Amino acid sequence: MAFTIEEIEKAFTSKNNRFNLYSFEFEVIRVTPNYRTVCDYLTGKTTTLGFIKTDHANYSFRPLVNLLGDIESFNQNDALIFDVIKEPTLTPFLIDPLYGWIDLKIIESKTESAFNAGLSLLKQFGISNQDIFFRLLEAMRRTTPYEEAIPDSPVDRYLLNAIKSASKLVFSKNSSWNFYFLKLIEIARPEYEEEYFYIALQNGLIHIPTFISYLQGKYRSTILDFILNQEKHVDCTTIKFRYALELYELNKIEYSYLLV
């Protein structure tokens, strides 16, 4: 069992496929040093990849991940794609799109078995539990609208359980921040929610029109304390003024005192 040349070409040319953004024009790809070698292997004309040349155009093979099938039941064709990805000369070019493909399958998974299959695959490629957590956290940040509640999906349950089981959560002013993580903390470890929210405040990341009414004004007093407290966060004067101005624009009568 092997791919047809038409299936391979479609992986490169279909505008609906992911991971094509970095691809060269297909006519250029076809004359790159390793194109024929890779195609011969994937179509079964050869049984080994042979000698793969080092070439910048190896980036153009990224769309091959589009040929991978069901993450729960890989077949012989999938094994061929993994052989290409694991080829030492090609791995540096293809490993990131593979991780991206796995992340996508995990996020889209509706069943625990599909989720666990994706998790297992990441671990097979040497990704640690900690790195998996942050990969999935970032992926969910990009795909979960801030106004929506945390859905009950396998990946959400995994992240919530990881947060609940952590001995403690440690943040610094330079910690990365995202709204999705805040919502997870609110559910799993509410004792840390204000501390994590403060990171966003200090770094000027808070969208005042959103957070002043978020959860019936849950963080309103925290925002006002941050703006008005002259003894804390003295290095955030410009940020405080911006927040005060945004509140004033929302309600000139209620928040006029902030600009006095």
Secondary structure, DSSP 8 states (H G I E B T S, - for coil): ----HHHHHHHHH-TTSSS-TT---HHHHTTSTTHHHHHHHHTTS-SS-------GGGGGGGGGGGG---TTS--HHHHHHHHHHHSTTTHHHHHHHHHHHHHHHHHH--SHHHHHHHHHHHHHTT--HHHHHHHHHHHHHHHS-TTS-----HHHHHHHHHHHHSS-----TTS---HHHHHHHHHH-GGGHHHHHHHHHHTT---HHHHTTTTTTTTHHHHHHHHH-SSS-GGGHHHHHHHHHHHHHH-TTTTGGGG-
